[in-house]
Every structure is written in C-alpha cells, then in structure tokens.
Amino acid sequence: MSILQVNNLAKHFGGLVAVKDLTLSIKPGEIRGLIGPNGCGKTTTMNMLAGLYKPTRGDVRYHGKSIVKLPPHIRTAQGIMRTFQIPKLFSEMTVEENMMVPALATSSEKTPEFIEALENKATEKLTFCKLDHVSHLLAKQLSGGQRMLLQIARALMVEGLELFLMDEPFAGINQVIKETIMDAIMEMNDNQGITFLIVSHEMSSVRRLCQTVSVMHEGSLIAEGSMTEVANDPLVIEAYLGGQNAASDS
C-alpha cells in the first residue's frame, strides 16, 4: 500500500487552473522528487497535501484513508510535516525556543520532567542538524541555510513523523549547508524510514537523493521515472527546459 495516494487532485483560483487532475502514488520509505518550471503547480500541490489549501476536487489518501478534509494540525498529529522555501519561524525567539514550540503546542503536559525531556530532545535534534552551536541565537540571526536546518530539526520534535514534505530545501544556500541537509535527509530515510516528497530546482540534489522523480508542467503530471529517464523524456525536454537537456543543472 502507498503511504500517500493522490487521485485526480485539482485546484482552481477563480479562472486560473493551478493543478489539473494530478494523480501520484508514493511508497513508504521512498524519497520522491517533484520538479517542474516555476508556476507549474508544485507548491500549490504541497499546500493541498499539507492541508493549507482545500482542493477544488480530487482526493488525498494517507495510509489508505482520505485526509482531504483534515486541517493541517491533524495531519501533523498523524505524522505529516511540511517545510517552506521561506522558513516560517518565530524570529524573536531563540533557536532552542523555536524547537520547543511544536511539542508544547500539541501536548497538554507541562510538568518539569516533561520540559526537561523536551530540552534534551531539542539538544539532540539540533546536534543532528549541526545547529547546537547557535541554539542561543535568535532565529532572525540565522543564515537562510541555518533557518532551513532549523525547520528540519523542529519537524523532528514531533512524535511519529512519517511523511516529510519539503519545498525547495536547497534554494539559496551554500554548499556546506546543502550537504548537511542532504545528509540529514538520507539518514532520516535510512535509519527512521521517513518518506520524503521534495520540491526542488537543484537537479544535482534531486539526482543524488531521489529514486523516482515526478515532473509537472502547467498543473499536470507529464513524466515520472528515474532522473535519467525523465531527463531524456521529450515532453520534459520541451516543456520543462525548453529543449535543453534536463540532466544539466540550471
């Protein structure tokens, strides 16, 4: 059974069709890439999967059950997390305080023992994401790459994470942090079995991480397969790269 099954998903904004009859199936433990030119519907799709947008029609099934009517916080409680290209953090809070928010918001327990356990877990996840040395800084003092890492570390504070939706995790960051993010994704996938759906324009990162790549154009899925297969698909070459080889980075 697929961990995520998308059936004929569509989203209209007035007369604009952003996503058109999208069908997608992702297996447990997979790292799936979702690529396509700007404006093709990738982020709109991610927002529907996370519950931020209500689809115009279609269904989203998670572990075989429809979640299309569930709000974002219920999807999070069921193990679905989403990062954003522009990280949504509490800029006036410290890195450590940002780490505590998800768990405190989803738990009624506030005992000293619980808080201490959370602090220890936050330290562990910050160390995993190589942010322990900046835990005292305000979130607004971090670089763009560090903010993306903080999004990842914060997601790991939520118990039962199974499906991680990542929107442009490599955009505008330096190579060192890009490598840190890729290493974190591979370790979470290998050691914890977390499934990923990653939107990215970084073709080298997609090639390294993703077993299967889905390609969107003008709101529709036009190709699916390995990076090598989709890079040589005539529809992808024409629609996604305007005739250039998709195997090369842009």
URPE-V725668 format. One record per pair of residues at least 4 apart in sequence whose C-alpha atoms are under 7 Angstrom apart, sorted by the first residue. I is the first residue (numbers start at 0). J is the second residue. Records with the same first field share a line. If there is no record, write none. Layout:
I=J / J
//
This chain:
1=24 / 25 / 26 / 27 / 62
2=25 / 26 / 27 / 61 / 62
3=24 / 25 / 26 / 60 / 61 / 62
4=23 / 24 / 25 / 59 / 60 / 61
5=21 / 22 / 23 / 24 / 58 / 59 / 60
6=21 / 22 / 23 / 57 / 58 / 59
7=20 / 21 / 22 / 57 / 58
8=19 / 20 / 21 / 22 / 54 / 56 / 57 / 58
9=18 / 19 / 20 / 21 / 54 / 55 / 56 / 57
10=16 / 17 / 18 / 19 / 54 / 55
11=15 / 16 / 17 / 55
12=16
17=40 / 218
18=40 / 44 / 218 / 219
19=218 / 219
20=219
21=219 / 220
25=29
27=194
28=188 / 192 / 193 / 194
29=194 / 195
30=194 / 195 / 196 / 208 / 209 / 210
31=195 / 196 / 197 / 209 / 210 / 211 / 212
32=196 / 197 / 198 / 205 / 209 / 211 / 212 / 213
33=196 / 197 / 198 / 199 / 212 / 213 / 214
34=198 / 199 / 200 / 213 / 214 / 215
35=39 / 214 / 215 / 216 / 239
36=216 / 239
39=215 / 216 / 217 / 218
40=44 / 217 / 218
41=45 / 198
42=46 / 166
43=47
44=48
45=49 / 164
46=50 / 51 / 52
47=51 / 52 / 53 / 54
48=59
49=71 / 74 / 81
50=69 / 70 / 71
51=71
58=65 / 67
59=65 / 66 / 67
60=64 / 65 / 66
61=65 / 66
69=73 / 74
70=74
71=75
72=76
73=77
74=78 / 79
75=79 / 80
78=159 / 160 / 161 / 162
79=160 / 161 / 162 / 163
80=154 / 162 / 163 / 164
81=163 / 164 / 165
82=86 / 150 / 164 / 165 / 166
83=87 / 165 / 166
84=166 / 167 / 168
86=146 / 147 / 150
88=97 / 138
89=97 / 138
90=137 / 138 / 139
91=137 / 138 / 139
92=96 / 97 / 137 / 138
93=97 / 134 / 135 / 136 / 137 / 138
94=98 / 134 / 135 / 136 / 137 / 138
95=99 / 121 / 134 / 135
96=100
98=121 / 153
99=103 / 117 / 121
100=104
101=105 / 156 / 157
102=106 / 156 / 157
108=113
109=113 / 114
110=114
111=115
112=116
113=117
114=118
115=119
116=120
117=121
118=122
119=123
120=124
121=125 / 156
122=126 / 131
123=127
124=128 / 152 / 155
125=129 / 130 / 131 / 152
126=130 / 131
128=148 / 152 / 183
130=134
136=140
141=145 / 146
142=146
143=147 / 172
144=148 / 172 / 176
145=149
146=150
147=151 / 168
148=152 / 180
149=153
150=154
151=155
152=156
160=193
161=193 / 194
162=193 / 194 / 195
163=194 / 195 / 196
164=195 / 196 / 197
165=196 / 197 / 198
166=197 / 198 / 199
167=198 / 199
169=177 / 201
172=176 / 177
173=177
174=178
175=179
176=180
177=181
178=182
179=183
180=184
181=185
182=186
183=187
184=188
185=189
186=190
187=191 / 192 / 193
188=192 / 193 / 194
201=205 / 248
202=206 / 248
203=207 / 248
204=208
205=209
206=226
210=225
211=224 / 225 / 226
212=223 / 224 / 225 / 226
213=220 / 222 / 223 / 224
214=220 / 221 / 222 / 223
215=219 / 220 / 221
216=220 / 221 / 238 / 239
221=234
222=229 / 235
223=229
224=228 / 229
225=229
226=230
227=231 / 246
228=232
229=235
230=235 / 236 / 244 / 245 / 246
231=236
232=236
233=237
234=238
235=239 / 240
236=240 / 241 / 242 / 243 / 244 / 245
237=241 / 242
240=245
//
